[in-house]
Amino acid sequence: MIETLRRRLTDDRGDVPGWVLITLMTAGLVILIWGLAGPALSGVFDQAIGRVTGF
């Protein structure tokens, strides 16, 4: 029992499927948010640049 616990504590493989799922979900959220907010953010950026340059 102690040997099994020691093996689990020293195992450095990690939870690969969990990290893959987290990475894919994060990428999906970024794409979704970018798709929804991209045009609005682009307009805000263009307006700010216009005010700074005077055009």
Backbone torsions as a table, in degrees:
resi	resn	phi	psi	omega
1	MET	NA	-46.2	179.4
2	ILE	-65.8	-36.8	178.9
3	GLU	-64.8	-39.8	178.1
4	THR	-64.5	-42.2	178.1
5	LEU	-64.0	-43.0	179.0
6	ARG	-62.6	-41.2	179.5
7	ARG	-64.1	-39.6	179.1
8	ARG	-67.6	-37.3	-179.2
9	LEU	-72.5	-29.6	-178.6
10	THR	-96.8	-0.9	179.7
11	ASP	-73.5	120.6	-176.3
12	ASP	-105.8	17.4	178.8
13	ARG	-70.2	-33.5	179.1
14	GLY	78.6	-176.4	-178.6
15	ASP	-104.0	78.0	-174.1
16	VAL	-60.4	-48.2	179.6
17	PRO	-59.8	-35.0	178.0
18	GLY	-65.7	-42.1	179.8
19	TRP	-69.2	-35.4	177.2
20	VAL	-64.4	-42.6	179.1
21	LEU	-63.7	-43.6	179.0
22	ILE	-62.6	-41.6	-180.0
23	THR	-64.6	-44.9	-179.7
24	LEU	-65.9	-40.2	179.1
25	MET	-66.7	-39.3	177.9
26	THR	-64.3	-43.8	177.9
27	ALA	-62.0	-40.5	177.6
28	GLY	-62.7	-41.9	178.3
29	LEU	-65.6	-40.6	178.4
30	VAL	-62.0	-45.3	179.8
31	ILE	-63.1	-42.6	180.0
32	LEU	-64.2	-47.7	-179.4
33	ILE	-65.5	-41.0	179.3
34	TRP	-63.2	-40.5	179.1
35	GLY	-64.7	-37.7	-178.5
36	LEU	-80.7	-40.3	-173.1
37	ALA	-100.5	-8.8	-176.3
38	GLY	-56.2	-52.4	-179.9
39	PRO	-61.9	-39.1	179.1
40	ALA	-66.0	-43.3	179.4
41	LEU	-66.1	-35.4	177.6
42	SER	-64.8	-41.2	177.1
43	GLY	-63.8	-41.6	178.2
44	VAL	-63.7	-42.5	179.4
45	PHE	-63.8	-45.9	179.3
46	ASP	-61.5	-40.0	179.3
47	GLN	-65.6	-42.1	-179.7
48	ALA	-65.6	-42.6	178.0
49	ILE	-64.3	-39.7	177.9
50	GLY	-61.4	-39.3	178.8
51	ARG	-69.1	-37.0	-178.3
52	VAL	-71.2	-42.9	-176.8
53	THR	-85.2	-15.7	178.6
54	GLY	85.7	13.6	178.7
55	PHE	-94.7	NA	NA
